[in-house]
Amino acid sequence: MIPLTPDTPKPPVTLTSVLTCPVCQHAQAERMPTDACQWFYECTSCHTVLKPLAGDCCVFCSYGTVPCPPIQEQGKGACGCC
C-alpha cells in the first residue's frame, strides 16, 4: 500500500538547554542526558537544588528553554513518569 502523505523527517533533538533558577534567576546552559531524566540540579550561583515541578519528568522540562530529549522526540509521557 502506498502512503497518502510522505513521512516527514523528525527535527534533530536539541541536547543543550538553558536552565533558569527560580530563586536567583541565574541562567546556565547545560547538556541534557539522553539516557535518563535528570531529577536534581544545583544552581551554580545560589546553590539551590532544583527539582521537577509536578507533572514534569525532569528539571529541563520544568526550568529549561528546551524539554528533555525523550519529550522532544515522543511528547509528554514519553519518559513513563509524567
VEXVEX-130153 format. One record per residue (C-alpha): x, y, z; residue number from 1. Coordinates in Angstrom, 2 decimals. Example, Ala and Ser with C-alpha at 12.3 -4.5 7.8 and 13.67 -1.06 7.14 Angstrom:
% VEXVEX-130153
<r X="12.30" Y="-4.50" Z="7.80" resi="1"/>
<r X="13.67" Y="-1.06" Z="7.14" resi="2"/>
This chain:
% VEXVEX-130153
<r X="0.00" Y="0.00" Z="0.00" resi="1"/>
<r X="1.32" Y="3.46" Z="-0.89" resi="2"/>
<r X="1.08" Y="6.07" Z="1.87" resi="3"/>
<r X="-1.02" Y="9.12" Z="1.04" resi="4"/>
<r X="1.45" Y="11.52" Z="2.62" resi="5"/>
<r X="5.20" Y="11.10" Z="2.73" resi="6"/>
<r X="6.84" Y="10.65" Z="6.11" resi="7"/>
<r X="8.34" Y="13.93" Z="7.21" resi="8"/>
<r X="11.69" Y="13.63" Z="8.91" resi="9"/>
<r X="11.75" Y="14.48" Z="12.60" resi="10"/>
<r X="13.74" Y="17.56" Z="13.55" resi="11"/>
<r X="17.03" Y="16.81" Z="15.28" resi="12"/>
<r X="16.97" Y="16.58" Z="19.06" resi="13"/>
<r X="18.45" Y="19.59" Z="20.84" resi="14"/>
<r X="20.84" Y="18.47" Z="23.57" resi="15"/>
<r X="21.53" Y="21.83" Z="25.22" resi="16"/>
<r X="19.01" Y="23.71" Z="27.34" resi="17"/>
<r X="19.38" Y="26.86" Z="29.43" resi="18"/>
<r X="18.21" Y="26.23" Z="32.99" resi="19"/>
<r X="16.98" Y="29.31" Z="34.89" resi="20"/>
<r X="16.93" Y="29.19" Z="38.67" resi="21"/>
<r X="13.55" Y="30.33" Z="40.04" resi="22"/>
<r X="15.26" Y="31.67" Z="43.19" resi="23"/>
<r X="18.06" Y="33.88" Z="41.83" resi="24"/>
<r X="17.22" Y="33.93" Z="38.08" resi="25"/>
<r X="20.73" Y="32.74" Z="37.17" resi="26"/>
<r X="20.71" Y="31.11" Z="33.72" resi="27"/>
<r X="23.15" Y="28.35" Z="32.80" resi="28"/>
<r X="23.43" Y="26.33" Z="29.59" resi="29"/>
<r X="23.68" Y="22.61" Z="30.32" resi="30"/>
<r X="23.91" Y="19.48" Z="28.18" resi="31"/>
<r X="20.99" Y="17.12" Z="28.72" resi="32"/>
<r X="21.46" Y="13.40" Z="29.27" resi="33"/>
<r X="19.95" Y="11.26" Z="26.53" resi="34"/>
<r X="19.56" Y="8.08" Z="28.56" resi="35"/>
<r X="17.85" Y="9.27" Z="31.77" resi="36"/>
<r X="15.77" Y="12.04" Z="33.29" resi="37"/>
<r X="17.71" Y="14.48" Z="35.48" resi="38"/>
<r X="15.70" Y="14.94" Z="38.66" resi="39"/>
<r X="18.03" Y="17.31" Z="40.52" resi="40"/>
<r X="20.19" Y="20.27" Z="39.54" resi="41"/>
<r X="22.17" Y="22.54" Z="41.84" resi="42"/>
<r X="22.17" Y="26.19" Z="40.75" resi="43"/>
<r X="25.75" Y="27.26" Z="40.15" resi="44"/>
<r X="25.03" Y="30.71" Z="41.59" resi="45"/>
<r X="22.89" Y="30.34" Z="44.75" resi="46"/>
<r X="23.27" Y="26.55" Z="45.19" resi="47"/>
<r X="19.53" Y="25.92" Z="45.41" resi="48"/>
<r X="18.75" Y="22.33" Z="44.43" resi="49"/>
<r X="16.08" Y="22.35" Z="41.73" resi="50"/>
<r X="13.58" Y="19.50" Z="41.42" resi="51"/>
<r X="10.98" Y="18.92" Z="38.69" resi="52"/>
<r X="7.64" Y="20.66" Z="39.10" resi="53"/>
<r X="4.52" Y="18.48" Z="39.46" resi="54"/>
<r X="3.74" Y="16.81" Z="36.15" resi="55"/>
<r X="7.24" Y="17.23" Z="34.71" resi="56"/>
<r X="9.75" Y="14.40" Z="34.39" resi="57"/>
<r X="12.94" Y="16.39" Z="34.94" resi="58"/>
<r X="14.49" Y="19.76" Z="35.72" resi="59"/>
<r X="14.92" Y="20.51" Z="32.00" resi="60"/>
<r X="11.18" Y="20.19" Z="31.40" resi="61"/>
<r X="10.48" Y="22.46" Z="34.40" resi="62"/>
<r X="13.21" Y="25.12" Z="34.21" resi="63"/>
<r X="14.85" Y="24.76" Z="30.80" resi="64"/>
<r X="14.42" Y="26.51" Z="27.49" resi="65"/>
<r X="14.19" Y="23.10" Z="25.76" resi="66"/>
<r X="12.46" Y="19.97" Z="27.12" resi="67"/>
<r X="14.45" Y="16.75" Z="27.60" resi="68"/>
<r X="15.26" Y="14.53" Z="24.58" resi="69"/>
<r X="12.53" Y="11.88" Z="25.20" resi="70"/>
<r X="9.86" Y="14.60" Z="25.38" resi="71"/>
<r X="11.24" Y="16.30" Z="22.25" resi="72"/>
<r X="11.09" Y="13.00" Z="20.34" resi="73"/>
<r X="7.86" Y="11.46" Z="21.59" resi="74"/>
<r X="5.90" Y="14.10" Z="23.52" resi="75"/>
<r X="4.69" Y="14.33" Z="27.12" resi="76"/>
<r X="4.57" Y="10.97" Z="28.88" resi="77"/>
<r X="7.47" Y="9.56" Z="26.85" resi="78"/>
<r X="9.60" Y="9.08" Z="29.96" resi="79"/>
<r X="6.97" Y="6.93" Z="31.63" resi="80"/>
<r X="7.00" Y="9.14" Z="34.70" resi="81"/>
<r X="4.77" Y="12.06" Z="33.72" resi="82"/>
